[in-house]
Amino acid sequence: MSTAGAVPKTVMQRFLDGVEKVGNMVPHPVIIFLILIAGVIALSAVLGIFGTSVTFERINPDTHELESATTSIRSLLNTDGIRFMYVSLIPNFMSFTAVGLMIAAMIGAGVAEESGLVTALIRKLVIVSPRWALTYILAFVGIIASVAADAGYLVLIPLAGIAYLAVGRHPLAGLALGFAAVAGAFTVNMLIKPLDAVLVEFTNDAAHLVDANRSIGLASNIWFSIASVLFLTGVIAFVSDRMIEPRLGTYVPDEDAERANEGAALSASESRGLRFASFGLIGLVIVFCLLTLPGGAPLRNAETGELIGNSPFMNGLIALIMLVFLVSGWCYGIGAGTLRTLTEVITAVEKSIRNLGGTIFLFFVLSQFVAYFTYTNMGTVMALSLSSALQAANIGALPLLLGFIIVVAIIDLLLTGAIAKWAIFAPVFVPLLMKLGVEPEAVLAAYRVGDSPMNAITPLNAYFALIVGFAQKYDRSAGVGTIVSLMLPYVIWMFVLWTLLFAVWKMVGLPWGL
């Protein structure tokens, strides 16, 4: 990476440099996942021969009834496995939602970037915000971005890198900050989001196994979530300012990047473009108010009428984000004179999509690995084996909760889907801990803590490879090791301190939510 000035490094910085060096010695991410695919195929065949299996109780996601099930390791080298690999090649890729989300987001982001809106907004943010506050603002917005599902990965993280570059700070530190905020605190927010509805529903199904009258609501973790957002904002900002940036040193941009960021003041055309963008945004807001606010509006839940939670509006937020960038970007282009015609807008979209070729190919290979790993049931068997061991430990309620957080974190390295893991863990741990006097709200809060930080370090995160691509825009030598070494301090500090916050919250007896 481009740095200037030699500063004595701490033991931790030298350790992270070693992690980066070793990590960057590994092959291209596509080759890594091809090797992992081969490993999954071979291991599934071996475990299949030995008949490895586990019996457990789970909540049926369709009927919400408790059912007994046996999960066995499925070989990919028997007749069924070979048939699956052959016929599922295209379905695996088509069902990989990260691809669609990425393309949709880039349609709007491409227009906003090509018109100059992104650069103007970042410079405006730099002008109006104190330098010290930029880290906290980006960390806070990154955590809140989870309300838009995975869109934060595609929008906030690259913007954080641009923002850091605009103020003369290392853009890799900005990327790391954004990734830590978006991925490492994904399960908490100050707002109710679609994920909460599913997690609460599974929690209630599990609680009814002990007490048919015991249920929790969508806001059952809201106080703990709000406190976690503010707490993690401080943790992420502290790690960024005190650990990540000092290690990276001073960034020396190339001449093009340096010229692009010269001058903090906005020109007359840029200011006019921002005014036009605000007009377009206001118009879009009015349209969506008409689609959401009236009773029976098309973007409300058709059955319950709710807007926040499980509703078309929340489930399709990626469309709103795409339109926000698309409309405001085009309006900015008209005002600033950078994108005047529809043809120019289409050209900007084509340019942004064209740059995704390598990422789409990587996602194609990654989608096969995820599908094969899921097919074999190895992740499920491992999760159930660890949970059974924790059940048999016969320890107190708080140690069991803390052990549960650790088990969830370990499993998150292999199974990144929050809903899939909770469908397995909820019927095991919610009843068990309720019998020990622990409220289901506390168990769900513990799950949120365990499920988030590891998202920032597992290569099985669908967007991990994309972050590597973002980093290579500023440092061509950046690789997997670069991202791992950047994210390790965040993961360690967030996991330890957030777990400590949970323990203190539980011991003091603070309310988890409404």
C-alpha positions in Angstrom: 0.0 0.0 0.0 1.2 3.6 -0.6 2.6 5.0 2.5 5.1 7.6 3.5 7.1 8.1 6.6 8.5 5.3 8.8 7.0 5.1 12.3 8.1 2.5 14.9 5.5 -0.3 14.9 4.0 -2.0 17.9 4.0 -5.8 18.5 0.4 -5.9 17.3 1.1 -3.9 14.2 4.0 -6.3 13.3 1.7 -9.2 14.0 -0.9 -7.8 11.6 1.7 -7.1 9.0 2.7 -10.8 9.2 -1.0 -11.8 8.8 -1.2 -9.6 5.8 1.9 -10.9 4.2 0.9 -14.6 4.7 -2.7 -13.9 3.7 -1.6 -12.2 0.5 0.5 -15.2 -0.5 -2.6 -17.2 -1.0 -3.9 -17.5 -4.6 -6.6 -15.5 -6.3 -10.0 -15.7 -4.5 -11.4 -17.7 -7.4 -8.7 -20.3 -7.0 -9.2 -20.3 -3.2 -12.9 -21.2 -3.6 -12.1 -23.8 -6.3 -9.8 -25.4 -3.8 -12.5 -25.2 -1.1 -15.0 -26.8 -3.5 -12.6 -29.7 -4.0 -12.2 -30.0 -0.2 -15.9 -30.0 0.4 -16.5 -32.7 -2.2 -13.7 -34.9 -0.8 -14.7 -34.4 2.8 -18.4 -35.0 2.1 -17.5 -38.3 0.5 -15.5 -39.5 3.5 -18.0 -38.4 6.1 -20.8 -39.9 4.0 -19.1 -43.3 3.9 -19.0 -43.3 7.8 -22.7 -42.3 7.9 -22.1 -39.1 10.0 -25.5 -37.8 11.2 -27.2 -35.9 14.0 -30.8 -36.0 15.3 -32.3 -32.8 16.6 -35.6 -30.8 17.0 -36.2 -27.7 14.9 -38.9 -25.3 14.0 -40.5 -25.8 10.6 -40.2 -22.3 8.9 -43.5 -23.0 7.1 -45.7 -24.4 9.8 -43.8 -23.0 12.8 -44.3 -26.4 14.5 -41.6 -28.3 16.3 -40.5 -31.3 14.4 -37.8 -34.0 14.9 -35.3 -34.3 12.2 -32.2 -36.2 11.4 -29.4 -34.5 9.3 -26.8 -36.7 7.7 -23.8 -35.7 5.7 -24.6 -36.0 2.0 -21.9 -37.0 -0.3 -21.2 -35.1 -3.5 -19.5 -38.1 -5.0 -22.5 -40.5 -5.1 -25.2 -40.6 -7.8 -27.4 -38.0 -6.2 -24.5 -35.7 -5.4 -23.0 -35.8 -8.9 -26.5 -35.2 -10.3 -26.9 -32.2 -8.0 -23.7 -30.6 -9.1 -24.5 -31.1 -12.7 -28.0 -29.8 -12.8 -27.6 -27.0 -10.2 -24.8 -25.0 -11.9 -27.0 -22.2 -13.2 -29.7 -22.3 -10.5 -27.0 -21.9 -7.8 -25.8 -18.7 -9.5 -29.2 -17.4 -10.3 -30.4 -17.8 -6.7 -27.3 -16.0 -5.3 -29.1 -12.8 -4.3 -25.8 -10.9 -3.8 -25.5 -10.7 -7.6 -28.9 -9.1 -8.1 -28.4 -6.7 -5.2 -25.0 -5.6 -6.5 -26.2 -4.9 -10.0 -29.3 -3.1 -8.8 -27.2 -0.9 -6.5 -24.6 -0.2 -9.1 -27.3 1.1 -11.6 -28.0 4.0 -9.3 -24.5 4.3 -7.9 -22.9 4.4 -11.4 -25.1 7.4 -12.3 -24.3 9.2 -9.1 -20.6 8.6 -9.4 -20.3 9.4 -13.1 -22.3 12.6 -12.7 -20.0 13.8 -9.9 -22.7 13.7 -7.2 -20.7 11.3 -4.9 -17.6 13.4 -5.0 -19.6 16.6 -4.4 -21.5 15.1 -1.5 -18.3 13.8 0.1 -16.6 17.2 -0.2 -19.7 18.9 1.2 -19.6 16.4 4.1 -15.9 17.3 4.6 -16.7 21.0 4.6 -19.5 20.9 7.2 -18.1 18.1 9.5 -15.3 18.5 11.9 -12.4 16.2 10.9 -12.6 14.3 14.2 -16.3 13.6 13.7 -16.0 11.9 10.2 -15.0 8.6 11.7 -18.0 8.5 14.1 -20.4 9.7 11.4 -19.3 7.0 9.0 -19.4 4.3 11.7 -22.9 5.3 12.8 -24.3 5.5 9.3 -22.7 2.1 8.4 -24.4 0.4 11.3 -27.7 2.0 10.5 -27.3 1.0 6.9 -28.3 -2.6 7.8 -31.9 -1.5 7.6 -31.5 -1.7 3.8 -30.3 -5.3 4.1 -27.1 -5.8 2.0 -27.1 -2.5 0.3 -24.7 -1.0 2.9 -22.0 -3.2 1.5 -22.4 -1.8 -2.0 -22.9 1.8 -1.1 -21.5 2.8 2.3 -18.2 1.0 2.2 -16.8 2.5 -1.0 -18.2 5.9 0.1 -16.2 5.6 3.3 -13.0 5.0 1.3 -13.7 8.1 -0.8 -14.5 10.2 2.2 -11.2 9.3 3.9 -9.3 10.1 0.7 -11.1 13.4 0.4 -9.7 14.6 3.7 -6.2 13.2 3.1 -6.6 10.1 5.2 -5.8 6.6 4.1 -8.7 5.3 2.0 -8.1 1.7 3.1 -8.8 2.8 6.7 -12.1 4.2 5.4 -13.0 0.9 3.7 -12.1 -1.0 6.8 -14.2 1.3 9.0 -17.2 0.9 6.6 -16.9 -2.9 6.4 -16.6 -3.2 10.2 -19.7 -1.1 10.7 -21.9 -2.7 8.0 -20.9 -6.3 8.6 -19.8 -6.4 12.2 -23.0 -4.9 13.7 -25.4 -6.2 11.1 -28.0 -7.7 13.5 -28.7 -4.4 15.5 -30.2 -1.2 14.5 -32.1 1.8 15.9 -35.0 0.9 13.5 -37.1 -2.2 13.1 -36.1 -4.1 10.0 -37.3 -7.2 8.1 -34.7 -9.5 9.8 -36.2 -8.6 13.2 -39.6 -10.0 12.2 -38.2 -13.4 11.3 -35.9 -13.7 14.3 -38.8 -12.7 16.7 -41.1 -15.2 15.0 -38.7 -18.1 15.5 -38.1 -16.9 19.1 -41.8 -17.0 19.9 -42.2 -20.5 18.3 -39.4 -21.7 20.5 -40.7 -20.0 23.7 -44.1 -21.6 23.2 -42.5 -25.0 23.7 -42.1 -24.0 27.4 -45.0 -21.5 27.8 -47.7 -21.2 25.2 -48.6 -17.7 26.5 -45.1 -16.3 26.4 -44.4 -14.1 23.4 -42.2 -11.2 22.5 -42.7 -8.3 20.1 -40.8 -6.8 17.2 -39.3 -4.2 19.6 -38.3 -6.8 22.3 -34.6 -5.9 21.8 -34.9 -2.3 20.8 -33.2 -0.7 23.9 -30.3 -3.2 23.8 -30.0 -2.6 20.0 -30.0 1.2 20.4 -27.4 1.0 23.1 -25.3 -1.4 21.0 -25.4 0.9 18.0 -24.1 3.8 20.0 -21.6 1.6 21.9 -20.2 0.0 18.7 -20.0 3.3 16.9 -17.5 4.3 19.6 -15.6 1.0 19.5 -15.3 1.0 15.7 -14.2 4.7 15.7 -11.6 4.0 18.4 -10.1 1.0 16.6 -10.0 3.0 13.3 -8.3 6.0 14.8 -6.0 4.3 17.2 -5.1 1.1 15.5 -5.9 0.9 11.8 -4.7 4.3 10.6 -1.5 4.4 12.5 -0.5 1.1 11.1 -1.4 2.1 7.5 0.6 5.4 7.7 0.1 8.3 5.2 -1.5 7.5 1.9 0.2 8.9 -1.2 -2.4 8.9 -4.0 -1.6 8.8 -7.6 -1.7 12.0 -9.7 -5.2 11.4 -11.0 -6.7 10.8 -7.6 -4.8 13.8 -6.2 -6.2 16.1 -8.9 -9.7 14.7 -8.4 -9.6 15.8 -4.7 -8.0 19.2 -5.1 -9.9 22.0 -3.6 -12.4 21.6 -0.8 -14.8 24.5 -1.9 -17.6 23.6 -4.3 -17.8 25.3 -7.7 -20.9 27.2 -8.8 -21.9 24.3 -11.1 -21.4 21.8 -8.3 -23.5 23.8 -5.9 -26.2 24.1 -8.6 -26.0 20.4 -9.2 -26.6 19.7 -5.5 -29.6 21.9 -5.5 -31.0 20.1 -8.5 -30.2 16.8 -6.8 -32.1 17.9 -3.7 -35.1 18.8 -5.9 -35.1 15.4 -7.4 -34.8 13.7 -4.0 -37.7 15.7 -2.6 -39.8 14.7 -5.6 -38.9 11.0 -5.1 -39.7 11.3 -1.4 -43.2 12.7 -2.2 -43.8 9.8 -4.6 -42.9 7.2 -1.9 -44.9 9.0 0.7 -47.9 8.5 -1.5 -47.0 4.8 -1.9 -46.5 4.2 1.8 -48.3 6.6 4.2 -52.0 6.3 3.3 -54.0 3.4 4.7 -54.0 0.6 2.2 -51.0 2.0 0.3 -49.4 -0.5 -2.1 -46.1 -0.7 -0.2 -47.7 -1.6 3.1 -48.3 -5.1 4.3 -51.5 -6.2 2.6 -52.7 -8.2 5.7 -51.6 -6.2 8.7 -51.1 -2.8 7.1 -47.8 -2.3 8.8 -45.1 -0.3 7.1 -42.0 -1.0 9.3 -41.2 -4.7 9.7 -42.5 -7.3 7.2 -43.8 -5.1 4.4 -43.2 -4.6 0.7 -41.5 -1.2 1.5 -38.9 -2.8 3.8 -38.4 -5.9 1.8 -37.7 -3.9 -1.4 -35.6 -1.1 0.1 -32.8 -1.9 -2.5 -35.2 -0.5 -5.2 -35.6 2.8 -3.2 -31.8 3.1 -2.7 -31.3 2.5 -6.4 -33.8 5.1 -7.3 -32.4 7.6 -4.8 -29.0 7.5 -6.4 -30.3 7.3 -10.0 -32.7 10.2 -9.7 -30.5 12.4 -7.6 -27.5 11.6 -9.7 -29.2 12.4 -13.0 -30.7 15.6 -11.5 -27.2 16.6 -10.3 -25.8 15.9 -13.8 -28.4 18.2 -15.3 -27.7 21.0 -12.9 -23.9 20.6 -13.0 -23.9 19.9 -16.8 -22.2 16.5 -16.5 -25.1 14.3 -17.5 -27.8 16.0 -19.5 -29.4 13.3 -21.7 -30.9 9.9 -21.1 -28.3 8.4 -23.4 -25.5 9.8 -21.2 -27.2 8.2 -18.2 -27.4 4.8 -19.9 -23.8 5.1 -20.8 -22.9 5.8 -17.1 -24.9 2.7 -16.1 -23.2 0.5 -18.7 -19.8 1.7 -17.5 -20.5 0.8 -13.9 -21.8 -2.6 -14.8 -18.9 -3.3 -17.2 -16.5 -2.9 -14.3 -18.2 -5.8 -12.4 -17.1 -8.5 -14.8 -14.4 -10.0 -12.5 -16.7 -9.8 -9.4 -19.6 -11.5 -11.2 -17.3 -14.4 -12.2 -16.1 -14.6 -8.6 -19.7 -14.7 -7.4 -20.4 -17.5 -9.9 -17.7 -19.7 -8.3 -18.6 -18.6 -4.8 -22.3 -19.5 -5.4 -21.3 -23.0 -6.3 -19.2 -23.4 -3.1 -22.1 -22.1 -0.9 -24.6 -24.4 -2.6 -22.3 -27.5 -2.3 -21.5 -26.8 1.3 -25.2 -26.3 2.1 -26.1 -29.5 0.3 -23.6 -31.6 2.3 -25.1 -30.5 5.6 -21.7 -30.2 7.2 -22.3 -26.8 8.7 -25.6 -28.0 10.3 -24.0 -31.0 11.7 -21.1 -29.0 13.2 -23.6 -26.4 14.7 -25.7 -29.1 16.3 -22.6 -30.9 17.7 -21.3 -27.7 19.3 -24.8 -26.8 20.7 -25.2 -30.3 22.2 -21.8 -30.0 23.9 -22.8 -26.7 25.4 -26.1 -28.1 26.6 -24.3 -30.9 28.4 -21.9 -28.6 30.1 -24.4 -28.0 33.0 -23.3 -24.5 33.9 -25.2 -21.5 35.2 -27.5 -19.2 33.1 -25.0 -16.4 32.4 -22.1 -18.6 31.6 -24.4 -20.6 29.3 -25.4 -17.4 27.6 -21.8 -16.4 27.1 -20.9 -19.9 25.9 -23.9 -19.6 23.5 -22.4 -16.3 22.1 -19.1 -18.0 21.5 -20.7 -21.0 19.7 -22.7 -18.8 17.5 -19.6 -16.8 16.6 -17.7 -19.9 15.7 -20.5 -21.2 13.5 -20.9 -17.9 11.8 -17.5 -18.5 10.2 -19.2 -21.3 8.2 -22.9 -20.4 8.2 -23.3 -16.7 7.6 -27.1 -16.6 7.3 -28.6 -15.2 10.5 -32.0 -16.8 9.8 -30.8 -20.3 9.0 -28.7 -20.4 12.2 -31.5 -19.1 14.4 -33.9 -21.7 13.0 -31.5 -24.3 14.4 -30.5 -22.6 17.7 -33.8 -21.1 18.8 -35.6 -24.4 19.6 -32.6 -25.6 21.5 -31.5 -22.6 23.6 -34.6 -20.6 24.1 -36.5 -23.4 26.0 -33.3 -24.5 27.8 -32.5 -21.0 29.1 -36.2 -20.2 29.9 -36.2 -23.2 32.2 -33.2 -21.6 33.9 -35.2 -18.3 34.4 -33.7 -16.4 31.4 -36.2 -14.4 29.4 -36.3 -15.2 25.6 -35.5 -11.5 24.9 -32.1 -12.1 26.5 -31.4 -15.2 24.4 -32.3 -13.3 21.2 -30.0 -10.5 22.3 -27.2 -12.9 22.9 -27.7 -14.3 19.4 -27.4 -10.9 17.9 -24.0 -10.4 19.7 -22.6 -13.7 18.5 -23.9 -13.5 15.0 -22.4 -10.2 13.9 -18.7 -9.5 14.4 -17.4 -12.6 12.5 -19.2 -11.4 9.4 -16.3 -9.0 8.9 -13.7 -11.7 8.7 -15.2 -14.8 7.2 -14.4 -15.4 3.5 -17.8 -17.0 3.2 -19.4 -13.6 3.5 -20.7 -13.1 0.0 -19.2 -9.5 -0.1 -15.8 -10.3 1.4 -14.3 -10.7 -2.1 -16.0 -7.5 -3.2 -14.2 -5.6 -0.4 -10.9 -7.0 -1.7 -11.8 -5.4 -5.1 -12.6 -2.1 -3.5 -9.2 -2.2 -1.7 -7.4 -2.9 -5.0 -8.6 0.5 -6.3 -6.2 2.2 -3.9 -3.6 -0.5 -3.5 -3.1 -2.9 -6.4 -1.2 -5.4 -4.2 -4.1 -5.7 -1.8 -5.5 -9.2 -1.3 -7.3 -11.4 1.2 -4.5 -11.0 3.7 -4.8 -7.2 3.5 -8.5 -7.3 4.4 -8.1 -10.0 7.2 -5.3 -8.0 8.8 -7.4 -4.8 8.7 -10.5 -6.5 10.1 -8.9 -8.6 12.9 -8.6 -5.7 15.4 -12.3 -4.7 14.8 -13.5 -8.3 15.2 -11.6 -8.9 18.4 -12.5 -5.6 20.1 -16.1 -5.7 19.0 -16.7 -9.3 20.0 -15.0 -8.9 23.4 -16.5 -5.5 24.4 -19.9 -6.2 23.0 -20.1 -9.5 24.9 -19.0 -7.6 28.0 -21.8 -5.0 27.4 -24.3 -7.9 27.1 -23.1 -9.5 30.4 -23.3 -6.2 32.3 -26.7 -5.5 30.8 -27.9 -8.9 32.0 -26.4 -8.7 35.5 -27.8 -5.2 36.1 -31.2 -6.3 34.8 -31.8 -3.5 32.3 -34.8 -3.9 30.0 -34.0 -5.5 26.6 -36.8 -3.7 24.8 -40.5 -2.9 24.7 
